[in-house]
Amino acid sequence: MGTTVDLPEGLLRQLKAQAALEGTSLKQLVLTPEFDTLELFSAISRSDVVSNQ
């Protein structure tokens, strides 16, 4: 099963950077048990991420 999620550009950049630091893919990062999905959605709703759009 697949799902598409639209993330703010700033958040996507942060997640990609974190995955690179950990030597993994963005997909694997999000699928790890340690990944805090609730914090991700909280950040999106609070607009904590700076966007350069």
Secondary structure, 3 states (H helix, E strand, C coil): CCCCCCCCHHHHHHHHHHHHHHCCCHHHHHHCCCCCHHHHHHHHHHCCCCCCC
